[in-house]
Amino acid sequence: MEDSKATKDRAATTLVEIESGLESGKIIAEISRTEIARLIAEGRIVVLKRALPASLVLEFRRAVSRWGENMNPFPHGKSPATEPEINYHRIDNGLIQSSLPHMFHQFGFGNHGRLETELGTSATVISQAMLDLQNEVAGSNLDFSISGCRLKVLHYPAGGGYLQRHAHPLEPQRVGLILGGSKIGEDFSSGGTFFLTPFGNVDTAACHDIGDIILFRYDLPHGVSAVDADKKLDWSSGAGKWSIVLELRETHALSRADQTS
């Protein structure tokens, strides 16, 4: 049990790093789910360090890339929401008009059973661990279904991949999770996920390693600053920042760019 000084020190920190790990398919942490939920509700950014093994996440990322190389991309001008059980990928190069400007390669997995064994197995392990954590911390009852969540992988390529600052409705998700899929200094050198909190701006690039999970109050404005903007853009390269998230279908379209200063 932590002493009162450790608890007070953590309460005074905007970005809170907590040791964690994966045991029998469940993410465990050195403090309780209740304490994590309290920190998030206050507007603090929680990073669960080593929540998932880096080797598992790296192999999943590589399997996702291989799968995308052998699949036709989902067409622009049509929403994947029209086919809720589809597994798809698409390059959004920043030139298509959007209510939420961005540049990334997105991979959406609505049906793990239709994936090849290697990819499907790792997708299921990762997504279930994240969903259990989501529900336990947020007190939600989300699931993987055609009206529930799907696993989403986002590759922000070196050469300027980004996501404009935006905000989501707080309900019903309440808590957002971002699993790190890349390593700063190896996969990319600059850019990363940032937040506007009640305590000031937070840049997570230096502390969000592969296998770490960021948890945040879902209505906090956040985005991804341009990744290695000085590099040449190459969509065939895996260089850049990789993020893995849970996308709740019913609120996905309600996310809007945040224009506040």
Secondary structure by P-SEA (a helix, b strand, c coil): cccaaaaaaaaaccbbbbbcccccccccccccaaaaaaaaaabbbbbbcccccaaaaaaaaaaaaaaaaaccccccccccccccccccccccccccccccccbbbbbbbcccccccaaaaaaaaaaaaaaaaaaaaaacccccccccbbbbbbbbbccccccccccccccccccbbbbbbcccccccccccccccccccccccccccccccbbbbcccccccccccccccbbbbccccccbbbbbbbcccccccbbbbccc
